[in-house]
Amino acid sequence: MSYQVLARKWRPRTFRELVGQGHVLQTLINALDNQRLHHAYLFTGTRGVGKTTIARILARCLNCETGITSTPCGECSACREINDGRFIDLIEVDAASRTKVEDTRELLENVQYAPSRGRFKVYLIDEVHMLSNHSFNALLKTLEEPPPHVKFLLATTDPQKLPVTVLSRCLQFSLKNLSPERLVEHLKHILGEEKIAYEEAALWQLGRAAQGSVRDCLTLLDQAIGFCNGTLTAAAVSEFLGNIDQAVISHLMESLIAQDAAATLAVVRKVADSSPDFALVLQALLSWLHRVAIAQVVPEAIDNSQGDRDLVLAHAAALTPENVQLYYQIALKGREDQPLAIDARSGLEMTLLRMLAFTPQLQPRPQSTASASDLAAAGQKKKRLVDEEPVVVAAPPADKPGVVEPTPAPRVAMPAPVPAATTPSPVAELPVAPPAPLPAISGKPLALSELTADTWLQVFLQLGLSGVTRSIAGHCALANVVGSKLTLILDTRHGALFNDEHRRRMEAAMVDYFGEALTVSIELGTPPAETPSARRLRLEDERKLAAVHEFTHDPAVQALVQRFGAEIDYDSITPLGQEPR
């Protein structure tokens, strides 16, 4: 018996077997179950997401001998013949090879005749955007008013090329690319049925490489099974796909965190021994930096798909958000400049050296590469020291009268002494800023009638939101309340992660808070008032200014500045109880 490729063997036969596309399936199922059928359907989407598969399942639903249903039996002659591709009343046309108007006219000559076997004569035209303008004109009249026994199922990867006159005559369904998570779930199911052992990290590599296409994912799986000849291992799949070993990127990150140029170049030298694609190294570094940036904002969003979650979180703790963004931007520019470099390796090395050169020197560089976990622990220890050890002036020793010995202070540079008369006082120019009190937040819930742009802050703090939803709500300002409808304006700059699921969570939280039915509408724009996030940052800045003022006007600090010509690192001053930004 000949081998059947996985993409064909596991092609869905019913709507229930389809992976993803729930928004399309629900509409079709409801239409079939309620007998509300349109004469023309258009399925759009990238390759391998299920356009023709859904069209064929729909053809079975329309012609199943048990009746029009969303669950065809799969046993009748019509269902079997459609599955085998030999149903006489399912006319499949590849528009890419039949673009001429004569082909279209020939196709439509038999439209008026009743179906030979089935309930409907179904025309499935794949890649319909390849038809010529004359072909579309020939199709229009029939597409608009077909006989009752005819259904048109059109599929295309490029709906923009279809005339609007055709689009307006079809029910259009846009199929989405599948996430790597959904693809990995599908691969686990298939490999379980095929009884093939695997490492989960290998499946994640396949899921990402497929770029949302189920068919591409199964094709890659077929190749990986042949390459591995047994268990699918992460190392073998990485070699098969030409991916860069994640351990290499981890070592690069640790050398960048340690600011160790020698270690950085040593990693590149080791990578060069395997003759890699250096452009892929930069691409993998960009991906890692992206995950680090996410970890700094929403740590719970980082998965452990490659067994590296702890490393990513450690790197996120060891780097400042500013440095992560700096490295990401330099890496992007490095990819753009790489074709102009002498060779790909030198392009990568210059990009990494540029990261080291432009990193702000807020602390001495370590002399050797430390592990990410050690760096993270050191960062936490340093923070505790800064919080617990304010600068004080010790009493002069009995044997050294008049000598003031300060205790160690974080980030205070001590240059060579200069005459006090020529040392300008940096504190004289600082404005006097009293500490800004935090707004009093009552524990008593407000009524909906009390909700205003100002009281929105109190409501926000008591909604109990978390994760991305809390972040999105924090960047919203209340626009108005009309009856039981609330309208919030989300700052456009923070709308990238917003979707309707977050709106529903916020609405549910507000219903619980106010104890009455209401609806929440969220629009992107410029907030009409201060958002909770903006107010929090403003209060932190005011507290920071007050702390700087108090520190720099301390007599002991002024004595250090005047006697030793010390320079104060204002960025290192953090109010008690406030996390440094």
C-alpha positions, 0 to 999 in steps of 0.5 A: 500500500502506497504511503499517503502524506500527512497533509492528505491523510489528516485533511478534515472531513467534517467541520468538527475536525477542522483546526481553528477558524471558529468564526467561519465555522459557526456562521456556516453551521448556523446557516446550514442548520437553519436552511439560510443558504447563500448562492455564493461563498468566498473564502480568503486567506493565506496558503494552507489555512483551509479554504478549499477544505472548508469548501469541500466540506460545505459541498458535502453538507449541501449534497449529503443524502440524509439532508442539508446538515452541518454534520454530513453522514460520511457514509452515503454515496454522495459523501464518499464520492466527494471525499474521493474527488469523483462527485459529478456535481462538484465541479472543481476549477483551478482558475490559475490554469483556466484564465481565458474568457472562453474557459469561463463561458464553457464552464457556465454553459451547463449551469442551467441544467439540473444536477445529475446526482446531487441536490446542488450543482456546486462550482468550486473555483480555486484561486479565483483572482487569477481569472481575467477581467473578461472572465469575471464579466462573463461570470457576473450575471450567473453569479448574481442570479444563478439557478436555485440548484447552483452554488458557487464556492470561491477561494483566493489568497488575494481578494484585493484583485477581485472586482468589487462587483464580484465581492458584493455578490458573495458572502466573504469569509476571511480565514486566519493564520493559526498560532504556533500554540494551535499548530503544536496541539494539532501536531501532538494529536497527529503524532499520538495517533501515528505513534511517533515519539517527539520532544515538545521543543521540536514541535514548537520549532515546526509550529513557528516555521509553518507561519500559520499554515496547517498544510505547511506544518504537516509537510514540514512534519513529514520531512522532519519524520524522514530526517529524524528516522524515529524520535523527533528531537529538538536538536535534529529538527533545528538542524533540519530547519537550519535554525540557530541553537538557542543556547548560542543566543543565550550565551550571546545575551549573557555576554552582552549583559556582562558587557564582555566584548571578548566573550561576545566575540568568542561566541561568534567565533564558536558559531562560525565553526559550523558555517551558519547563516549569520543573518539567522543569528541576528534574527534569533537574537531579535526574537530573544530580545522581543521575549525579554521585553515581553517578560519585563512588562508581562512575565506571565505571558512568557511560555516555556515552549523551548525550555528557556522561560527561566533564562528569559526571565533572568535576562529580563531582570538583569537588563534595563528596559532601555537597554533591551529596546536599544539592543533591539533597535541596533539589531534591526539596523544591523539586519538592514546593514548586513548586506553592505558589510564586508561579509556576514560574520563581520556584519554580525560582530559589528552589530554586537560591538555597537550594542556594547559601545552604546550601552550606558555605563551606569555601573562598572563592567564585570570582568568575566561572563556570569550566568544569567541567574547570577546576574539576576541575583546580583541585581536584586541584591544591589537593589536591596543595598540601595534601598537599605543603605542611605548615604550617611556621614560618620563621626570623625575618628579621634585620631583624625579630627576634621576628616569626614568618612562617608559610608559607601554610596551607590553610583557616587563618583569620587574624582580627585579633590579640587579646591572648594572655592572652584567647585560649583554646587550642583544642588543650588539649581534644583527646584524645591519640590515637596513630596506629592501625596498619593490620592486618597483611595476609599475602600467603599465602592462608588455608584455608577452615577459617581463615575467621572474622569477623576474617580475613574482612578479609584475604580480602576484600582479596585477592579481586580484586573491583571496582566495585559487587561490591567495594562490596557485599562491603565492607559484608558481615560473615561470619555463619558457615561450615558445611562448604563453605557461607558465609553473609554478612550485607550491611548493609541500608543498602547493599543497594539495588544488590545482586542475585544476579549480585553474589553469583555473582561473589563466590562465583566469586572465593572459589572461586578464592581458597580453591581448593575448591568452596563456596557463598556465601549473602548475607542483608540485615540488621545485620552481626554483626561489623565489615565491611571498609568499617566497619573502613576508615572506623574506621581512617581516623578514628583516623588523622585524630584522630592527625593532628589531635592531632599538628598542633595540638600542634606548637609552631609551630602553637600559637605561631600560635594564641597570637600571632595568635588563629588558628582551625584548620579541623580538617576540612582536616587529612588524614593523609598518604596518605589521601584526604579524605572 
